[in-house]
């Protein structure tokens, strides 16, 4: 099993309407056949020194194996999301774990 956790920090001037469109496009990634588990989130209201709440959106995906992860990376829905919305990224951090 591969966990793929992506944290997005969107640019400060991103409008609420653009954030809705961004989230809606993230949601389409659930339709990629190799995605086993899917979650979109925003920072939870937890105040602890070790908790980072500075990101805008979190995307957590689970894949059966590395081959499925690799299929996801080149899938047309993933590429379409990146092509349209990467202009809003201020910062992106990805944590992949097995």
C-alpha positions in Angstrom: 0.0 0.0 0.0 1.2 3.5 -0.9 0.0 6.6 0.9 0.2 9.8 -1.1 -0.3 12.9 1.0 -0.2 16.3 -0.8 -0.4 19.6 1.1 -1.2 22.7 -1.0 -0.6 26.3 0.1 -2.5 28.5 -2.4 -1.4 32.0 -3.2 -2.7 34.7 -0.9 -4.7 36.4 -3.7 -6.6 33.2 -4.5 -10.3 34.1 -4.4 -13.0 32.0 -2.6 -14.4 31.2 -6.1 -11.0 29.9 -7.3 -10.7 27.8 -4.1 -14.1 26.2 -4.8 -13.0 25.4 -8.4 -9.7 24.1 -7.0 -11.4 21.8 -4.6 -13.9 20.6 -7.2 -11.1 19.7 -9.5 -9.3 17.8 -6.7 -12.5 15.9 -6.3 -12.3 14.6 -9.9 -9.1 12.7 -8.9 -11.3 10.3 -6.9 -12.4 8.9 -10.3 -9.0 7.6 -11.2 -9.4 3.8 -11.1 -6.2 3.1 -9.1 -7.2 5.3 -6.2 -8.3 3.0 -3.3 -9.0 5.6 -0.6 -9.5 9.3 -1.1 -9.8 12.3 1.2 -9.7 16.1 0.7 -9.4 18.2 3.8 -8.6 21.6 5.3 -6.7 22.3 8.5 -8.6 21.0 11.5 -9.0 23.5 14.4 -6.3 21.8 16.5 -3.9 24.0 18.4 -0.7 22.1 19.3 2.9 23.2 18.6 3.5 20.1 16.5 0.4 20.5 14.2 0.9 22.5 11.0 -2.3 24.4 10.1 -0.8 26.8 7.5 -1.8 24.8 4.4 -5.0 25.5 2.4 -5.9 22.0 1.2 -4.8 18.4 2.0 -5.2 15.6 -0.5 -4.7 12.0 0.9 -4.8 9.1 -1.5 -4.0 5.4 -1.0 -2.8 3.1 -3.8 -2.5 -0.7 -3.9 1.2 -0.4 -4.8 3.9 1.7 -6.5 2.7 0.7 -10.0 -0.7 2.2 -9.2 0.9 5.4 -7.9 2.8 5.6 -11.1 -0.4 5.2 -13.2 -2.0 8.0 -11.2 0.9 10.4 -11.9 0.4 10.2 -15.7 -3.4 9.8 -15.7 -5.3 12.4 -17.8 -7.4 13.7 -14.9 -4.3 14.3 -12.8 -2.5 16.0 -15.7 -5.7 18.2 -16.3 -5.8 19.2 -12.7 -2.1 20.2 -12.7 -2.4 22.0 -16.1 -5.3 24.2 -14.9 -4.6 24.8 -11.2 -0.8 24.8 -10.7 -0.9 28.6 -11.2 -2.5 28.9 -7.8 0.2 27.0 -5.9 2.3 29.0 -3.6 3.9 25.8 -2.2 3.2 22.1 -2.4 4.7 19.3 -0.2 4.2 15.6 -0.9 4.7 12.8 1.6 4.7 9.3 0.1 4.8 6.4 2.4 4.7 2.6 2.2 
